[in-house]
Amino acid sequence: MVRKVADCRRSPCAMNCTLTISGEENEVVRAAAGHAVSAHGRADSPELREEIRAMLEDERLPAYPMAGPPPPEGEIFDL
């Protein structure tokens, strides 16, 4: 399952909010709605949740989060 991302920097806001939330789609929508209510004064409504759902993006992770290439298959290494 592809994780979703809600990034406040991509929504119109006078506060210059930098919060980013990632996870499964329903978790992100629920958390982002709570944030919109508590931090931005929005009313929780089906319309708000649809607005959030429409702005979600797929999470993009680096191919190799560690420096350098991955170890050969099955090799154990220390971080």
N, C-alpha and C positions, 0 to 999 in steps of 0.2 A: 504494500500500500504506500502510495506517495504521500509524504507529509506535506502539509499546507502551511503557508506563512501569511500573517497579517502584519503589515508594516505601517505604523502610524505616519511615517514620513511620506507615504504615498497618498494619504487622504487629506483633503482640504481642512486645515486647522490653523487657527491663529496662535496656538500655543507652541508651535515648533516641537511637538512631542516626538521622541525618538524610540518609543517602545516597539519591539518586534516580538510577536508571539508565534511559536511554531508547534505543530503536533498534528494529530488526526483532525480532519475537517470539523467535526462537531465540537471537539474540545476547543479548537481555536475560535470558532464562532461564539461559543459560550463565554470564553475568557475575554475575547475582544469586546463583546457586548457589555460585560461587567466593567471593563476598563473605560469604554465610551460613556457609561453612566457615571462612574465614580470620578473620573478624571476630566471628562469633557462636558458633563452636564446634559448628556443626551437622555432621552426617554427610551427605556427598553421596550421595543415593539417588534412585531414581525417584519415591519419595513426596515428597521435598523439591522436586524439579523440578515435580511436579504441583501442589503447594501454591503455589509461586511462580507458575506459569502461571495458576492460579485467581485470584490477587490482581492480575494485570496489568490496567491500564486503558489506554484509548486516549489517546494524547498529545493534549492540547488546546493549540493555539497561538493567540495573539491574531490577529484578522483582519488587523490592520495592525501589524506589530512596530515600525514607525517612528512618530514623532510626526506627527500630521496625516494628512490623506487621501492616498491613493496618487496619483502623478502621472498625467496623462492617458496613455492607451495610446500607446506608442511614444516618449514624451518621455524624454530623458536628463536626469538631474539629479545634482548632487553631494551627497554625504552630509556 
